[in-house]
Amino acid sequence: METSSRVALEVPIISARYARRFIHFMESKGVKRQAILQDTDITSELLDNPDASLSMQQVMDLLGTAEWLMGDERAPFQFGQQLDLPAHGLLGFAVLGQENPRRLISMIVQYLRVGLPLMDMELSSTGATFRIRLIDTWGLGDLRPCLTKIYMGSILRISSQVCSHFSVAFDFPSRLGPEPWQLLATDCEFRFEAGDSEIIMPLSGTPIRTDDAGLEFILARSRAHPMQNEEQQDETVMQVREMIMSQPGRPCTTENIARRLGISTRSLRQHLAAAGSSFRELRNNIRENFATLYLRDTSVSLESIAEKLGFSDQASFTRAYRSWTGQTPGDVRRQSRDSR
């Protein structure tokens, strides 16, 4: 592993709140705290500190020790199901009042990507059907299935208020098969050894077709009929917002977004203008939201935030953030620390 990667593993990135909940979950399964923490440098003092954070290395050590103690390969998914919106702290409470189902799903992905950055997520939609694909950006190796199950359980739990049917696909095998898994979530279809680890949900609550041919058919139909009315214009704005959220950095350009939608750059600009918006406005709004979350709820450096959001350097990021909010990134981070 490169030196930069080793250093990144040691940077505190998530609230110890998640570790406390995981320890309590394991204790409910009859596993003692001492056994879980024995091969880690995580102390009870750290776990009991409400302001403490864990590094990626500590998370990996914790899961690595606990996984062989679980006994049931479904246990990580069960733990994820306990992570409802309030379990995610202030990030979760921020979306509790969101009544728009589409916006709720988008905000869930947005907040989890920042507040729980152990895996990345790619959000896409076709009509009323949403797809969230998990991406391993850390090289988790043998721990990837465990963490994937935790994410899937939580996404299912917090999305169940706007969706009544899910299709959950894992890109790894199960010794149990789908039936025992459905005992954990009767409103789910479980698939294993799929091409990707993803969860598919129709907000209308109707059964969905999970085969690629069916999805491609729907996409082809949507591209063949130009958006003309207000509802379709709103759909374009929603799709563009989701694509920017999934990739807010430098590759996120009008040309790339138009290409992914299967329309011309000119058509995209016209659709957004008809909906009273623009690509620049949408991108800056999402960048501001992401930046504020990073500044208030993580220890990610300003330089790294600037890079993640597609700025050439920290100075450019600072200028942009001041123009959006009237404050510098440093001001926001200091105020957040002072309020703790």
C-alpha positions, 0 to 999 in steps of 0.5 A, a space after each residue: 500500500 502506498 504511503 498516502 493510502 496508509 496515511 488516509 487509513 489513519 485519518 478519523 472519518 466517522 463518528 464513534 457513534 456507529 462503533 458504539 451501536 455496533 458493540 451494543 448489537 454484538 453484545 445483544 448476540 452474546 458477544 462480549 465487548 472485550 472479545 470484539 475490541 481485543 485486536 484493535 486499538 479502540 478503547 472503551 474511553 474512545 467509544 464513550 466519548 460523544 465527540 470521538 471519531 474512528 479512522 478507516 483502519 480502526 473500522 476495518 480492525 473492528 469488523 475484522 475481529 467481529 466478523 468471525 464472532 458473528 456466527 450468522 452471515 446475515 448479522 451485518 445486514 441485521 445491524 444495518 437494519 437498526 441504523 434508521 435515520 436518527 441513528 445517523 445523528 444530525 445528518 439523519 435528523 436533517 432529512 426526517 422532515 423531507 416529504 418529497 420521496 424523490 428528494 428524500 432518497 437523493 438526500 439519504 445518498 448525499 448524507 451517507 456519502 459524507 457522514 459514513 464514507 466507508 463505501 461510495 454510492 452511485 444513484 440513478 433513476 428511471 421514472 419512479 424507480 431508483 437504483 443505488 449501487 455501492 462502490 468499494 473505494 478503499 479496497 476492502 478485500 474480505 471485509 467488503 461483503 460485511 460492510 456491503 450488508 451493513 449499508 444495504 440494511 440501513 438503506 432499506 430501513 431508511 427508505 422503507 417509508 417511501 417504498 414498499 418493495 425492494 430488490 437487493 443484489 450482492 456481487 458475492 455468494 451466500 451459503 444460505 440462499 435467498 429464502 433465509 434472507 427474506 425472513 429478515 425483509 419480507 418486502 425484498 427480493 435477494 440475489 447473490 453473485 450479481 454483477 453489482 451490489 445494488 438496491 433497486 426500489 420503485 417509489 410507486 411501490 409496484 414490482 420492478 423488473 431487475 433484468 438489464 434488458 428491462 431497464 435498457 428498454 425503459 431508458 430507450 423509451 424515455 430517450 425516444 420521447 423528448 420532455 415537453 411538460 412541466 412534470 418531465 422538466 422536473 424529471 430532467 432536473 431530478 436526473 441531473 441533480 442525481 448525476 451531479 451528486 454521484 460525481 460532483 468533481 471535475 468530470 461533472 460537466 454539462 457535456 458529460 451529463 448530457 451524454 449520460 442522458 442521451 441528449 445534446 448539450 443544447 437540449 439539456 440547457 433548454 430543459 433546465 432553463 424551461 424548469 427555471 434552473 441551470 447546470 451551474 446553479 444545480 452543481 453549485 448548490 450541491 457543491 455547497 451542501 457537500 462542502 458544508 457537510 464535510 466541514 461540519 461533520 468530518 475531519 477531511 482537510 480543506 485541500 481534500 474537500 476542494 479536490 473531491 468537489 472538482 476545484 483546482 486548488 484550496 484557494 479556488 474552493 475558498 473563494 467559491 464557498 465564500 461567494 455561496 455562503 458569505 463565510 470561509 470554509 475555515 470559519 464554518 469548521 471553527 464554528 462547528 468545533 466551538 459548538 461541540 
